[in-house]
Amino acid sequence: MDLDLRKLRYFVAVADRLHFGRAAEDLHIAQPVLSRQIRALEQDLGASLFIRDSHGVELTEAGQQLLDDAGPLLASAHAVRRRVSGTARGSQRLVVGFRAGIPVIPAAREFGGRHPDVVVDVQRMEWDDQVPMLLDGRVDVGYVRLPIDEAGLRLTPLYTEPLMVALPTGHRLAGKEEVTEVDLAGEPLVWHAGAGTQPTRRPHPDSGLRVRGVEEKLEHVAAGRGISFVARSETVFYSRPDISYVPVSDLAPDQVFIAMAESRISAMADDFFAAAQATAEITAECGNYEMWQLMNDTVSKRG
C-alpha cells in the first residue's frame, strides 16, 4: 500500500487544528470531503487516527505516531519537487544548513570559485532539527554541532571551539575571567536538547527548562531562570547588555562538523564538503568579531 501524500497533508491539517471544520477551511475543501479522506486514510493504514466524541477531536496513539512521522516525509517530498523543478528550469542550487555562530561565507566563496553558476542558499537549523533537515532533504549539506544522532549521516570534523557559560549580568560569577564546572555546581540549567547532551554534569537537580533556539535560551538566562552554555562564536553574534559570557576552563570544547545524508549522491555537495574542509580554519576564526567584520567587508567589496 502506497501512502497517499494528499491524504497525509489532510491528516496533518486536522491533527494541527484538532477540528475538522477549521482544518477544512484551511485546506479550502468541504468538511464532508475532508472527513471521507481521513476515513479512507484510516482504512489504508488499518488504524484509527482520531477519537471523535462530544468533547471534540483527539489523536489516538497511532495518530500521534503518524503525526511524528509525517513532517519529515512531507518535507522530503517537497524537497524532491523543488529539486526536480530547479533541474527542469536549468537552475542549480545548493542549500546549506548552519547553526548559530557558524558563518557559511568562507566555504561559499571557495565553492563559488568552482561553481560560479550555482546559487548557494542558507537555512538556519536548531538543535532538534539538524538531523531531520539533513535526512529529509530540506538542506543538502549542513554545519552541525555535536552531539547528534549520527545514524544515516556522513560527518567530517572541521574544528572545535571553547564553551562559554551564559549568565545574567547580576550573577555572582558574571565578569570573571574564567570559571570551572565546580563553580557552576547546583545552578539551574536552561537547555535546548536532550539532558544527556549538556556539557556539564553538575546542574541543579531541578534543572530542565527546555527551549529551542539561542535567542529563546538567552531570554530565560537574562530573566534569571538559569544558566546555559554557548560556543564562543555564538557570543559574537549574541552580545547583550543583560548577559555575561564567561569561559569554562574544564569543559570539553564544542565540536563543529560538516554533514550530509549518507544516501545523498551529489558532486556539488561533495565539492562543498571539500570547500568547508579547506576553509575550516578561517570559519573557526570568524568566532572573533574583528575577523567576521573583515570577511563581511571583503565580500561586500567583491559584490
C-alpha positions as CSV (number, residue, x, y, z in Angstrom):
1,M,0.0,0.0,0.0
2,D,1.4,3.4,-1.1
3,L,0.9,6.2,1.3
4,D,-1.2,9.0,-0.3
5,L,0.6,12.3,0.4
6,R,-2.6,14.3,-0.2
7,K,-4.4,12.3,2.4
8,L,-1.4,12.7,4.7
9,R,-1.5,16.5,4.3
10,Y,-5.2,16.5,5.1
11,F,-4.4,14.4,8.2
12,V,-1.7,16.9,9.4
13,A,-4.2,19.8,9.0
14,V,-6.7,18.1,11.2
15,A,-4.1,17.0,13.7
16,D,-2.8,20.5,14.0
17,R,-6.2,22.0,14.4
18,L,-8.0,19.1,16.2
19,H,-11.1,20.4,14.5
20,F,-12.4,19.1,11.1
21,G,-14.3,22.3,10.3
22,R,-11.4,24.6,10.8
23,A,-9.0,22.2,9.0
24,A,-11.4,22.1,6.0
25,E,-11.4,25.9,5.9
26,D,-7.6,26.0,5.9
27,L,-7.5,23.4,3.1
28,H,-10.3,25.2,1.1
29,I,-12.3,22.0,0.8
30,A,-15.7,20.9,2.1
31,Q,-15.8,19.3,5.5
32,P,-17.6,16.1,4.3
33,V,-14.8,15.7,1.7
34,L,-12.1,16.0,4.4
35,S,-13.9,13.5,6.6
36,R,-14.1,11.0,3.8
37,Q,-10.4,11.4,3.0
38,I,-9.4,10.9,6.7
39,R,-11.7,7.7,6.9
40,A,-10.0,6.5,3.7
41,L,-6.6,7.1,5.1
42,E,-7.6,5.2,8.3
43,Q,-8.8,2.3,6.1
44,D,-5.5,2.3,4.1
45,L,-3.4,2.2,7.3
46,G,-5.8,-0.2,9.2
47,A,-5.7,2.1,12.2
48,S,-8.0,4.8,13.8
49,L,-6.2,8.1,13.9
50,F,-8.7,10.3,15.8
51,I,-11.1,9.9,18.7
52,R,-14.2,11.8,17.8
53,D,-16.8,12.4,20.5
54,S,-18.9,15.1,22.0
55,H,-15.8,16.7,23.7
56,G,-14.1,17.2,20.4
57,V,-11.3,15.6,18.4
58,E,-8.2,13.9,19.8
59,L,-5.3,11.9,18.3
60,T,-5.1,8.2,19.0
61,E,-1.7,6.7,19.8
62,A,-1.5,5.6,16.2
63,G,-2.4,9.1,15.1
64,Q,0.3,10.7,17.2
65,Q,2.8,8.3,15.7
66,L,1.7,9.2,12.2
67,L,1.9,12.9,13.0
68,D,5.5,12.5,14.3
69,D,6.5,10.7,11.1
70,A,4.5,12.9,8.7
71,G,6.6,16.1,9.0
72,P,9.9,14.7,7.6
73,L,8.1,12.7,5.0
74,L,6.1,15.7,3.6
75,A,9.3,17.9,3.8
76,S,11.2,15.3,1.9
77,A,8.5,15.2,-0.8
78,H,8.6,19.0,-1.1
79,A,12.4,18.9,-1.4
80,V,12.2,16.3,-4.2
81,R,9.7,18.5,-6.0
82,R,11.8,21.6,-5.5
83,R,15.0,19.9,-6.8
84,V,13.2,18.4,-9.9
85,S,11.6,21.8,-10.7
86,G,15.0,23.5,-10.4
87,T,16.7,21.0,-12.7
88,A,13.9,21.4,-15.3
89,R,14.4,25.1,-15.3
90,G,18.1,24.6,-15.8
91,S,19.0,26.3,-12.5
92,Q,21.4,24.9,-9.9
93,R,21.0,25.4,-6.2
94,L,22.7,24.1,-3.1
95,V,21.0,24.5,0.3
96,V,23.5,24.8,3.2
97,G,22.2,24.4,6.7
98,F,24.0,26.2,9.5
99,R,23.9,26.6,13.3
100,A,24.0,29.9,15.1
101,G,27.5,31.4,15.2
102,I,28.9,29.3,12.2
103,P,29.4,31.5,9.1
104,V,28.9,29.9,5.7
105,I,30.7,32.7,3.8
106,P,34.2,31.3,3.7
107,A,33.2,27.9,2.3
108,A,30.6,29.5,0.0
109,R,33.3,31.7,-1.5
110,E,35.6,28.8,-2.0
111,F,32.8,26.7,-3.5
112,G,31.7,29.6,-5.8
113,G,35.2,29.6,-7.4
114,R,34.5,26.1,-8.7
115,H,30.8,26.5,-9.3
116,P,30.1,30.1,-10.3
117,D,26.7,29.3,-11.7
118,V,25.4,27.5,-8.6
119,V,23.3,29.5,-6.1
120,V,24.2,28.8,-2.5
121,D,21.1,29.2,-0.2
122,V,21.4,29.0,3.5
123,Q,18.9,27.6,6.1
124,R,19.1,28.1,9.8
125,M,18.9,24.9,11.9
126,E,18.3,24.4,15.6
127,W,19.4,21.5,17.9
128,D,16.3,19.4,17.4
129,D,16.1,19.7,13.6
130,Q,19.7,19.3,12.5
131,V,19.3,15.6,11.7
132,P,15.7,15.7,10.2
133,M,16.6,18.6,7.9
134,L,19.6,16.7,6.5
135,L,17.8,13.3,6.2
136,D,14.6,14.7,4.6
137,G,16.4,16.8,2.0
138,R,15.5,20.3,3.3
139,V,19.2,21.0,3.3
140,D,21.8,19.4,1.1
141,V,24.7,19.8,3.5
142,G,24.9,21.3,6.9
143,Y,27.2,22.7,9.6
144,V,26.2,20.8,12.7
145,R,27.3,20.9,16.4
146,L,27.8,17.6,18.2
147,P,26.4,15.6,19.9
148,I,23.7,14.5,17.5
149,D,22.3,11.2,16.3
150,E,24.8,10.2,13.6
151,A,22.8,7.4,12.1
152,G,22.3,7.9,8.4
153,L,24.8,10.8,8.2
154,R,28.2,11.3,6.7
155,L,30.1,13.5,9.0
156,T,33.5,15.2,8.7
157,P,35.1,17.1,11.6
158,L,36.0,20.8,10.9
159,Y,37.1,22.4,14.1
160,T,36.4,22.9,17.8
161,E,35.8,26.0,19.8
162,P,35.7,26.8,23.6
163,L,32.4,26.7,25.5
164,M,31.2,29.7,27.5
165,V,28.7,29.9,30.3
166,A,25.9,32.4,29.7
167,L,25.0,34.2,33.0
168,P,22.6,37.1,33.9
169,T,24.7,40.2,34.5
170,G,23.8,40.3,38.1
171,H,25.1,36.7,38.7
172,R,27.8,36.1,41.4
173,L,30.1,34.8,38.6
174,A,29.4,37.4,36.0
175,G,32.6,39.2,34.9
176,K,35.0,36.5,36.0
177,E,37.9,35.8,33.7
178,E,37.0,32.1,33.7
179,V,35.1,29.6,35.9
180,T,35.2,25.9,36.4
181,E,32.5,23.2,36.3
182,V,32.7,23.1,40.1
183,D,31.9,26.8,40.3
184,L,28.6,26.1,38.5
185,A,27.5,23.2,40.7
186,G,23.9,23.5,41.8
187,E,23.0,26.1,39.2
188,P,19.6,25.7,37.5
189,L,20.2,24.9,33.8
190,V,18.4,26.1,30.6
191,W,19.0,23.6,27.8
192,H,17.9,23.2,24.3
193,A,18.5,19.5,23.6
194,G,18.4,16.2,25.5
195,A,19.6,16.4,29.0
196,G,22.3,13.9,28.2
197,T,23.9,16.3,25.7
198,Q,24.6,19.0,28.2
199,P,28.3,19.8,28.7
200,T,28.2,19.9,32.5
201,R,27.1,17.1,34.8
202,R,26.7,19.4,37.8
203,P,23.4,21.2,37.2
204,H,20.8,21.8,39.9
205,P,18.7,18.7,40.4
206,D,15.5,20.5,39.4
207,S,17.1,21.7,36.1
208,G,15.2,21.0,32.9
209,L,13.9,24.3,31.3
210,R,13.9,23.3,27.7
211,V,14.0,25.7,24.8
212,R,14.6,25.6,21.1
213,G,17.0,28.3,19.9
214,V,19.7,30.5,21.2
215,E,17.5,33.6,21.4
216,E,14.9,31.9,23.5
217,K,17.6,30.4,25.7
218,L,19.2,33.8,26.4
219,E,15.9,35.3,27.2
220,H,15.5,32.8,30.1
221,V,19.1,33.4,31.2
222,A,18.6,37.2,31.2
223,A,15.5,36.7,33.3
224,G,17.4,34.8,35.9
225,R,15.8,31.4,35.3
226,G,19.1,29.5,34.9
227,I,22.5,29.4,33.3
228,S,23.3,27.9,29.9
229,F,26.2,27.2,27.6
230,V,27.1,28.6,24.2
231,A,30.1,28.2,21.9
232,R,32.5,31.1,21.7
233,S,31.3,32.1,18.2
234,E,27.7,32.4,19.4
235,T,28.8,35.1,21.9
236,V,30.0,37.2,18.9
237,F,26.5,37.2,17.3
238,Y,24.5,37.5,20.6
239,S,26.2,40.3,22.5
240,R,23.7,41.6,25.1
241,P,23.9,44.1,28.0
242,D,22.0,41.8,30.3
243,I,24.1,38.7,29.6
244,S,27.7,37.9,30.7
245,Y,29.7,35.3,28.9
246,V,32.5,33.6,30.9
247,P,34.9,30.8,29.6
248,V,34.6,27.5,31.4
249,S,38.1,26.2,31.6
250,D,37.5,22.5,32.2
251,L,34.6,21.7,29.8
252,A,35.3,19.8,26.6
253,P,35.1,22.1,23.6
254,D,32.2,22.4,21.2
255,Q,32.7,20.3,18.0
256,V,31.7,21.5,14.6
257,F,31.2,19.1,11.7
258,I,30.1,19.3,8.1
259,A,27.4,16.7,7.4
260,M,25.1,15.3,4.7
261,A,22.8,12.3,4.4
262,E,24.7,9.1,3.5
263,S,22.1,8.4,0.8
264,R,22.7,11.8,-0.8
265,I,24.7,11.4,-4.1
266,S,25.7,14.8,-5.4
267,A,29.0,16.0,-6.9
268,M,28.1,19.6,-5.8
269,A,27.5,18.5,-2.2
270,D,30.9,16.7,-2.3
271,D,32.6,19.9,-3.6
272,F,31.0,21.9,-0.8
273,F,32.3,19.4,1.7
274,A,35.8,19.9,0.3
275,A,35.3,23.7,0.5
276,A,34.2,23.5,4.1
277,Q,37.3,21.5,5.0
278,A,39.6,23.8,3.1
279,T,38.2,26.9,4.9
280,A,37.7,25.3,8.3
281,E,40.4,27.4,9.9
282,I,39.0,30.6,8.5
283,T,35.5,29.7,9.6
284,A,36.7,29.0,13.1
285,E,38.4,32.4,13.3
286,C,35.2,34.1,12.4
287,G,34.3,33.5,16.1
288,N,36.5,36.5,16.5
289,Y,34.4,39.7,15.9
290,E,37.2,41.5,14.0
291,M,37.7,38.6,11.7
292,W,34.0,38.4,11.0
293,Q,33.8,42.1,10.1
294,L,36.8,41.7,7.8
295,M,35.2,38.8,6.0
296,N,31.9,40.7,5.5
297,D,33.8,43.8,4.3
298,T,35.7,41.7,1.8
299,V,32.6,40.0,0.4
300,S,30.8,43.4,0.2
301,K,33.6,44.9,-1.9
302,R,33.6,42.0,-4.3
303,G,29.8,42.4,-4.7
